[in-house]
Structures are given as structure tokens and as C-alpha cells.
Amino acid sequence: MTALALAADWFGGLKRRAANLSFPARHAQVVQALQIGPGARLLVVEFGGRRLLIGQSRAGLATLGEEPTP
């Protein structure tokens, strides 16, 4: 029972600390997503003044193309 009380206290403190964290503004934005099959899709992502065409599958991500942001 004591271990449960200690875990609950630790978790409560963790939640309070996480609430005070601030994260920078998002610098990447998904402009469009197209599902091309089960577990696979194409993404157009704006990042760093560029548009990236990203392929996403269960195996991972791959950059398929890139152009400057209009």
C-alpha cells in the first residue's frame, strides 16, 4: 500500500511539473495528407521555408521530393 501511495505522489508531482513546461511554436506543418493504402500515406509538409513530399509507411519515413515554399 505504501508503494502505491508513493507512486501516486510521484505521478502527481510529474503532472504538475509537466504543466509548467513550455514548448516552442511548431515549425513544421502538414499541408496535405493522402492515404494510399493500409499503413501508407503521402504527406506534404512545410518546414524551414520548403515543402517536402514525404512517404510514410510502417517501415518508416522517406523524403520523396522538395521545393521552396511559394
C-alpha positions in Angstrom: 0.0 0.0 0.0 2.9 2.4 0.8 4.4 1.8 -2.7 1.1 2.7 -4.3 0.9 6.0 -2.2 4.5 6.9 -3.2 3.8 6.2 -6.8 0.7 8.3 -6.8 2.6 11.2 -5.1 5.4 10.9 -7.6 3.0 10.9 -10.6 1.1 13.9 -9.2 4.4 15.8 -9.0 5.3 14.8 -12.5 2.0 16.1 -13.8 2.5 19.4 -12.0 6.0 19.8 -13.5 4.8 18.9 -17.0 2.0 21.5 -16.8 4.7 24.2 -16.3 6.7 23.3 -19.3 6.6 25.5 -22.4 7.4 24.2 -25.9 8.5 26.4 -28.9 6.0 27.2 -31.6 5.6 24.5 -34.3 7.9 25.0 -37.2 6.6 22.1 -39.3 3.1 21.9 -40.7 1.4 19.1 -42.5 -0.3 20.8 -45.5 -1.9 17.8 -47.0 -2.1 14.0 -46.3 -3.2 11.3 -48.7 -3.9 7.8 -47.7 -2.5 5.5 -50.4 -3.1 2.1 -48.8 -3.2 0.4 -45.4 -0.3 1.7 -43.4 1.0 4.0 -46.2 0.4 7.7 -47.0 1.9 10.7 -48.7 2.4 13.9 -46.7 3.2 17.4 -47.9 5.0 19.2 -45.1 6.1 22.8 -44.9 9.4 23.1 -42.9 12.2 25.7 -43.0 10.9 27.6 -46.0 10.5 24.4 -48.0 7.7 22.0 -49.0 8.7 18.4 -48.6 6.9 15.4 -50.1 7.2 12.6 -47.5 6.3 9.0 -47.9 5.1 7.3 -44.7 4.8 3.5 -44.2 5.0 1.0 -41.5 8.7 0.8 -42.2 9.3 4.5 -41.7 9.6 7.8 -43.5 11.3 8.8 -46.7 11.7 12.2 -48.4 10.4 11.9 -51.9 10.7 15.4 -53.2 11.4 19.0 -52.1 10.7 22.6 -53.4 10.8 26.1 -52.0 7.6 27.3 -50.3 5.6 29.5 -52.6 
